[in-house]
Amino acid sequence: MLLTPKDILTKDEAWINKYDIFGDFNDILSAIPNDELRGQINDYFLRRIPEDAKQREINEAIAKTLRKFPELIDRYIRLKEDTGEQAVALSKQKVLETEAVFIRQVSALIESLREDSKFYSTADNTYEEAYKRVLFLKQVIENNDGYRIFYVKGQPLKRESDLQLMFRLTWYASKDDVNTEVNNGRGPVDYKISRGSNDSTLVEFKLASNSKLKQNLAKQVEIYKSANQTKKSIKVILYFSAVELANVKRVMNELELTEGKELVLIDAQATNKPSASNAK
């Protein structure tokens, strides 16, 4: 048994990182105390932004400005050093969230699996087995208060990694080979379930709030299937609000996709879940 220190269970960007400096560029520029230098930098930056610039072009202009004026990076680092206590507090909060999800709340899911003695004794192929486990996860989240796993202090955590881990727990005692982040040349897929060389199924999890959801549904799994030499896949989408569900439905209509074995939606909304005594 390997015990993992809880303080390394979170997986986020470092306190000082490339994406942060791009997002905070205006604040960094404003922090330059020399008015003349600040004006020169701003002028240099604006001259490199075309009309109707897209975000990619703006980021390119920021990168050129940072290379031209490295003192901006020094200023950014100083700002981060001045707010170091905030970094510690944020890191501590993320550790507490992880502890809440993976030490306390997941216990309920594990107990549900243990109570179902027939859950692991199935002779189906990997596709049918994977689908049954996705449906079990859907049942627990939607109808057995499993959605609470994804909430801390009433707010959804919205991390695809949490849903992926929940799914992994459903494969306890399985005779299948269950691998995560399998990369056979075209990028890692969330799960590849295998039983020999002729029976394998891919399972990919996405949040409805993912900005690249349409691109993922249209291309990603098909590319993975080709790389992993399998024709079977299941895509699972988790949503936390009616707005997110509407967005998923819109994407599905545009791609002419329907909900079924290859595409499963899971409702993790904290509202609109009446008790059995009040349900109609």
C-alpha positions in Angstrom: 0.0 0.0 0.0 1.3 3.4 -0.9 0.2 6.3 1.2 0.1 9.7 -0.5 0.5 12.9 1.6 -2.7 14.9 1.2 -0.8 18.1 0.5 0.3 16.8 -2.9 -3.1 15.5 -4.0 -4.1 18.7 -5.7 -3.0 19.4 -9.3 -3.1 23.1 -10.2 -0.9 25.8 -11.8 2.0 27.1 -9.7 1.4 30.4 -7.9 3.8 32.0 -10.5 3.0 30.9 -14.0 2.7 31.9 -17.6 -1.1 32.1 -17.8 -1.3 34.3 -14.7 1.2 36.9 -16.0 -0.9 37.1 -19.3 -4.1 37.5 -17.3 -2.7 40.1 -14.9 -0.8 42.1 -17.6 -2.8 45.3 -17.1 -2.3 45.2 -13.3 1.4 44.6 -13.8 1.7 47.5 -16.2 -0.2 49.8 -13.8 2.3 48.8 -11.0 5.3 50.3 -12.9 6.1 53.4 -10.8 7.9 55.3 -13.5 5.2 57.2 -15.5 7.5 57.6 -18.6 8.5 54.0 -18.7 4.9 52.9 -18.2 3.8 55.1 -21.1 6.5 53.6 -23.4 5.5 50.1 -22.5 1.8 50.8 -23.1 2.6 52.4 -26.4 4.7 49.5 -27.5 2.0 47.0 -26.5 -0.9 48.8 -28.2 1.1 49.2 -31.5 1.3 45.4 -31.7 -2.4 44.7 -31.4 -4.3 44.7 -34.7 -7.8 46.0 -35.0 -10.5 43.5 -33.9 -7.7 41.5 -32.3 -8.5 38.0 -31.0 -7.3 36.8 -27.7 -4.5 34.8 -29.3 -3.2 38.0 -31.0 -3.4 39.9 -27.7 -1.4 37.2 -26.0 1.2 37.4 -28.7 1.5 41.2 -28.2 1.9 40.6 -24.4 4.6 38.1 -25.0 6.5 40.5 -27.3 6.1 43.3 -24.8 7.5 41.1 -22.0 10.5 40.2 -24.1 11.1 43.9 -24.9 10.6 45.0 -21.3 11.8 42.3 -18.9 11.3 44.6 -15.9 7.6 43.7 -16.3 8.4 40.2 -15.2 10.4 41.5 -12.3 7.4 43.6 -11.3 5.1 40.5 -11.6 7.3 38.4 -9.4 7.4 41.2 -6.8 3.6 41.4 -6.8 3.4 37.7 -6.3 5.9 37.8 -3.5 3.9 40.5 -1.8 0.8 38.3 -1.9 2.5 35.1 -0.8 0.2 34.7 2.2 -2.7 34.5 -0.2 -0.9 31.7 -2.0 -0.6 29.7 1.2 -4.2 30.3 2.1 -5.4 29.2 -1.4 -3.2 26.1 -1.3 -4.6 25.2 2.1 -8.1 25.6 0.9 -7.6 23.3 -2.1 -6.1 20.7 0.2 -9.1 20.9 2.5 -11.4 20.5 -0.5 -9.5 17.5 -1.7 -9.7 16.0 1.7 -13.4 16.5 1.9 -13.9 14.8 -1.5 -11.5 11.9 -1.4 -11.4 11.0 2.3 -14.9 11.6 3.6 -17.4 11.9 0.7 -16.1 9.1 -1.5 -16.6 6.7 1.4 -20.3 6.6 0.7 -19.7 5.6 -2.9 -17.3 2.8 -1.8 -19.9 1.5 0.6 -22.5 1.4 -2.1 -20.2 -0.7 -4.3 -19.6 -3.2 -1.4 -23.3 -3.6 -0.7 -23.9 -4.7 -4.4 -22.3 -8.1 -4.3 -23.4 -8.8 -8.0 -21.8 -5.7 -9.3 -18.4 -7.3 -10.1 -19.6 -10.7 -11.2 -20.4 -10.0 -14.9 -19.5 -11.8 -18.0 -20.1 -8.9 -20.4 -17.5 -7.6 -22.8 -15.6 -4.4 -21.9 -18.0 -2.1 -23.6 -21.0 -3.5 -21.7 -19.1 -3.5 -18.5 -17.9 0.0 -18.9 -21.4 1.2 -19.8 -22.9 -0.5 -16.7 -20.4 1.2 -14.5 -21.1 4.6 -16.0 -24.8 4.0 -15.4 -24.1 3.0 -11.8 -22.1 6.2 -11.3 -25.0 8.1 -12.9 -27.5 6.4 -10.5 -25.4 7.2 -7.4 -24.8 10.8 -8.4 -28.4 11.6 -9.5 -30.5 9.5 -7.2 -28.4 8.6 -4.2 -27.1 12.0 -3.2 -23.8 11.2 -4.9 -23.8 14.7 -6.3 -22.8 16.0 -2.9 -19.3 14.5 -3.5 -18.6 17.4 -5.9 -19.7 20.2 -3.5 -17.8 21.9 -0.8 -19.6 24.6 1.3 -22.5 24.5 -1.2 -20.3 25.3 -4.3 -19.4 22.8 -7.0 -15.7 22.0 -7.4 -16.1 21.3 -11.1 -13.0 19.1 -11.6 -12.9 16.4 -14.3 -10.3 14.6 -12.3 -12.8 14.0 -9.5 -15.3 12.3 -11.8 -12.5 10.2 -13.3 -11.5 9.0 -9.9 -15.1 8.1 -9.0 -15.3 6.0 -12.1 -12.0 4.2 -11.2 -13.5 3.1 -7.9 -16.2 1.2 -9.7 -13.6 -1.2 -11.2 -12.6 -2.8 -7.9 -12.1 -6.5 -8.2 -12.6 -6.5 -12.0 -10.8 -9.0 -14.2 -10.4 -6.3 -16.9 -7.2 -4.2 -17.3 -8.2 -0.7 -16.4 -5.7 2.0 -17.4 -5.9 5.8 -17.0 -4.3 8.5 -19.2 -3.3 5.9 -21.8 -1.3 7.6 -24.6 -0.8 5.6 -27.8 0.5 8.5 -29.9 -2.4 11.0 -30.1 -2.7 12.2 -26.6 -3.9 10.6 -23.3 -7.4 9.2 -23.0 -9.1 9.1 -19.6 -9.7 5.4 -19.5 -8.9 2.4 -21.6 -10.6 -0.8 -20.5 -9.0 -3.9 -22.0 -9.5 -7.7 -22.0 -6.9 -9.0 -24.3 -6.0 -7.4 -27.6 -9.4 -7.8 -29.3 -11.7 -6.3 -26.6 -11.1 -2.7 -25.5 -13.3 0.3 -24.8 -12.4 3.9 -24.2 -14.2 6.1 -21.7 -13.7 9.9 -21.7 -15.1 12.3 -19.1 -15.9 16.0 -19.6 -17.5 18.8 -17.7 -20.4 20.6 -19.5 -18.5 23.9 -18.6 -15.4 22.8 -20.6 -14.8 25.6 -23.1 -13.7 23.0 -25.7 -16.6 20.6 -25.2 -17.8 20.8 -28.8 -14.3 20.2 -30.2 -13.8 17.3 -27.8 -17.1 15.6 -28.7 -16.5 16.1 -32.4 -12.8 15.0 -32.7 -11.1 13.8 -29.5 -12.5 10.4 -28.9 -12.5 9.5 -32.6 -8.8 10.3 -32.7 -8.2 8.2 -29.6 -10.1 5.3 -31.0 -7.9 5.3 -34.1 -4.7 5.5 -32.0 -5.9 2.7 -29.6 -7.2 0.5 -32.4 -10.7 0.2 -31.0 -14.2 1.1 -32.3 -15.9 1.3 -28.9 -16.1 4.4 -26.8 -18.3 6.1 -24.2 -18.3 9.8 -23.6 -19.6 11.0 -20.2 -20.6 14.7 -19.5 -21.3 16.0 -16.0 -23.4 19.2 -15.7 -24.1 21.4 -12.6 -26.9 23.7 -13.8 -29.8 24.1 -16.3 -27.7 26.6 -18.3 -24.9 24.0 -18.7 -27.4 21.3 -19.7 -28.8 23.7 -22.3 -25.3 24.3 -23.7 -24.7 20.6 -23.9 -28.0 20.0 -25.7 -27.1 22.8 -28.2 -23.7 21.2 -29.0 -25.3 17.8 -29.3 -27.8 19.2 -31.8 -25.1 20.9 -33.8 -23.1 17.7 -34.0 -26.2 15.5 -34.5 -25.5 13.5 -31.4 -28.1 11.8 -29.2 -27.9 10.5 -25.6 -27.4 6.8 -25.4 -24.7 4.2 -24.8 -21.9 6.3 -26.5 -23.0 9.6 -24.8 -24.2 9.7 -21.2 -25.2 12.9 -19.4 -25.0 13.0 -15.6 -27.0 15.5 -13.6 -24.9 16.9 -10.6 -27.3 19.8 -9.8 -27.7 20.4 -6.1 -31.3 21.7 -6.8 -34.3 20.2 -8.4 -33.8 16.9 -6.6 -37.0 16.4 -4.6 -37.3 13.8 -1.9 -39.2 10.6 -2.6 -42.1 11.7 -0.4 -42.4 15.0 -2.5 -41.7 13.6 -5.9 -44.6 13.4 -8.4 
